Amino acid sequence: MEFDLFKNQVRFKIALELIDRDEGLSILELNKLLKEVSQATLYRHVNSMVEDDLLKIVGLNRSGKVEEKLYALNTQAYKISEEEWQSATYNEKIKFVTYFFMYILQGYKNYHESLGTNQSQDQSTFSLVKMNLTDDSLSEFQSELSALMEKYYNMKSVEEGTERTISMVIIP
């Protein structure tokens, strides 16, 4: 498990733009989103990220004789099993947790940008609660929370419903 994504800020910014874009983006599209990064720098970092298996080529855009590759995150590289988590080093875990928060941050950025077009009020919320729990009560809490999340996750999709992101981090 290697998280070379965090070698520098350009790679991090590229990954942020590619989160939840399964169809991928071309270098030119990335360049429009990351105006402060030159096209040559984008090419260099995208190629390195492909070599490091952080990005994958998901298609081609053809415009006349010009052919552009479409790049997406290689999400397989960011999945981790329980066994991998347990055997991971502290630094590997920190990198994985950082990716998790990066995903949440990008989701909020996309949501916030959509508010401008809808002229809606921001309805996002977050909280931080420190609780005094025994190991048994923490286990019970996690079990109840899991059951609650599963209940709503498994509900039938409602046509007028909107996809919502709920994230949770428990630090025992």
C-alpha positions as CSV (number, residue, x, y, z in Angstrom):
1,M,0.0,0.0,0.0
2,E,1.7,3.1,-1.2
3,F,0.2,6.6,-1.2
4,D,2.5,8.6,-3.4
5,L,-0.3,11.0,-4.0
6,F,1.0,13.0,-1.1
7,K,4.5,13.7,-2.5
8,N,3.5,17.2,-3.4
9,Q,0.7,19.7,-3.6
10,V,0.2,19.4,-7.4
11,R,-0.5,15.7,-7.1
12,F,-2.9,16.4,-4.3
13,K,-4.7,19.1,-6.3
14,I,-5.0,16.7,-9.3
15,A,-6.4,14.0,-7.2
16,L,-8.9,16.4,-5.6
17,E,-10.2,17.4,-9.0
18,L,-10.6,13.7,-10.1
19,I,-12.5,12.6,-7.0
20,D,-15.9,11.2,-8.1
21,R,-15.2,11.7,-11.8
22,D,-15.3,8.2,-13.0
23,E,-15.4,9.4,-16.6
24,G,-12.1,11.1,-16.1
25,L,-10.6,14.4,-17.2
26,S,-8.1,15.3,-19.9
27,I,-4.9,17.4,-19.2
28,L,-6.6,20.3,-20.9
29,E,-9.7,20.0,-18.7
30,L,-7.4,19.7,-15.6
31,N,-5.5,22.8,-16.8
32,K,-8.8,24.8,-16.9
33,L,-9.6,23.7,-13.3
34,L,-6.0,24.2,-12.0
35,K,-5.2,27.5,-13.6
36,E,-2.2,28.0,-11.4
37,V,-0.5,24.8,-12.6
38,S,1.2,24.9,-16.0
39,Q,0.2,22.4,-18.6
40,A,3.7,21.0,-18.8
41,T,3.7,20.5,-15.0
42,L,0.3,18.7,-15.2
43,Y,1.6,16.4,-17.9
44,R,4.7,15.5,-15.8
45,H,2.7,14.8,-12.6
46,V,-0.1,13.0,-14.3
47,N,2.4,10.7,-16.1
48,S,4.1,10.0,-12.7
49,M,0.8,9.3,-11.1
50,V,-0.1,6.8,-13.8
51,E,3.3,5.2,-13.4
52,D,2.7,5.0,-9.6
53,D,-0.7,3.4,-10.3
54,L,-2.5,6.4,-8.6
55,L,-4.3,7.3,-11.9
56,K,-5.6,5.2,-14.7
57,I,-6.5,6.0,-18.3
58,V,-10.3,5.6,-18.7
59,G,-10.8,6.8,-22.2
60,L,-9.9,9.1,-25.1
61,N,-11.3,12.4,-26.4
62,R,-10.8,12.9,-30.1
63,S,-11.0,16.3,-31.7
64,G,-10.0,15.9,-35.4
65,K,-6.5,14.4,-35.4
66,V,-5.8,15.3,-31.8
67,E,-6.4,12.5,-29.2
68,E,-6.4,13.3,-25.5
69,K,-6.3,10.7,-22.8
70,L,-8.9,10.9,-20.0
71,Y,-7.5,10.2,-16.5
72,A,-9.3,9.1,-13.4
73,L,-8.3,8.1,-9.9
74,N,-7.3,4.4,-9.6
75,T,-9.7,3.9,-6.7
76,Q,-8.5,0.3,-6.3
77,A,-5.2,1.8,-5.0
78,Y,-7.2,3.5,-2.2
79,K,-9.2,0.6,-0.9
80,I,-7.9,-1.2,2.2
81,S,-9.0,-4.4,3.8
82,E,-9.2,-5.0,7.5
83,E,-6.1,-7.1,7.4
84,E,-4.2,-4.4,5.5
85,W,-5.4,-1.8,8.0
86,Q,-4.2,-3.8,11.0
87,S,-0.8,-4.5,9.5
88,A,-0.3,-0.9,8.1
89,T,2.3,1.4,9.7
90,Y,1.4,4.6,11.4
91,N,2.5,6.6,8.3
92,E,0.4,4.4,6.0
93,K,-2.6,4.9,8.2
94,I,-2.1,8.7,8.3
95,K,-1.9,8.8,4.5
96,F,-5.1,6.7,4.2
97,V,-7.0,8.9,6.7
98,T,-5.7,12.0,4.9
99,Y,-7.2,10.6,1.6
100,F,-10.5,10.0,3.4
101,F,-10.6,13.6,4.6
102,M,-9.5,14.9,1.2
103,Y,-12.5,13.0,-0.3
104,I,-14.9,14.7,2.2
105,L,-13.3,18.1,1.6
106,Q,-13.8,17.8,-2.2
107,G,-17.4,16.7,-1.6
108,Y,-18.0,19.8,0.4
109,K,-16.3,22.0,-2.2
110,N,-18.6,20.5,-4.9
111,Y,-21.6,21.0,-2.7
112,H,-20.7,24.6,-1.8
113,E,-20.1,25.5,-5.5
114,S,-23.6,24.1,-6.3
115,L,-25.1,26.4,-3.7
116,G,-24.1,29.4,-5.8
117,T,-26.1,28.2,-8.8
118,N,-29.1,27.2,-6.7
119,Q,-29.1,30.3,-4.4
120,S,-29.7,27.9,-1.5
121,Q,-28.7,28.1,2.1
122,D,-25.8,25.8,3.2
123,Q,-27.4,22.9,5.1
124,S,-24.1,21.0,5.9
125,T,-23.4,20.2,9.5
126,F,-20.6,18.8,11.5
127,S,-19.9,18.2,15.1
128,L,-17.2,16.9,17.4
129,V,-18.2,15.2,20.6
130,K,-15.9,13.7,23.2
131,M,-17.6,11.0,25.2
132,N,-16.5,9.1,28.3
133,L,-17.1,5.5,27.2
134,T,-15.9,2.1,28.4
135,D,-14.7,-0.4,25.8
136,D,-18.0,-2.2,26.0
137,S,-20.1,1.0,25.6
138,L,-17.9,2.1,22.7
139,S,-18.5,-1.2,21.0
140,E,-22.3,-1.0,21.7
141,F,-22.3,2.6,20.3
142,Q,-20.5,1.6,17.1
143,S,-22.9,-1.4,16.6
144,E,-26.0,0.9,17.1
145,L,-24.5,3.5,14.8
146,S,-23.7,0.9,12.2
147,A,-27.3,-0.4,12.3
148,L,-28.7,3.1,12.0
149,M,-26.5,3.9,9.0
150,E,-27.4,0.5,7.3
151,K,-31.1,1.2,7.8
152,Y,-30.9,4.4,5.8
153,Y,-28.3,3.0,3.3
154,N,-30.6,0.1,2.5
155,M,-33.8,2.2,2.0
156,K,-35.3,2.1,-1.4
157,S,-34.3,5.1,-3.5
158,V,-36.9,7.7,-3.6
159,E,-37.3,9.5,-6.9
160,E,-37.2,13.0,-5.4
161,G,-34.4,12.0,-3.0
162,T,-31.0,13.5,-3.2
163,E,-27.7,11.7,-2.7
164,R,-26.2,12.7,0.7
165,T,-22.8,12.0,2.1
166,I,-22.5,11.0,5.7
167,S,-19.0,10.5,7.1
168,M,-17.9,9.4,10.5
169,V,-14.6,9.0,12.2
170,I,-14.3,7.4,15.6
171,I,-11.1,7.8,17.5
172,P,-11.1,5.3,20.3
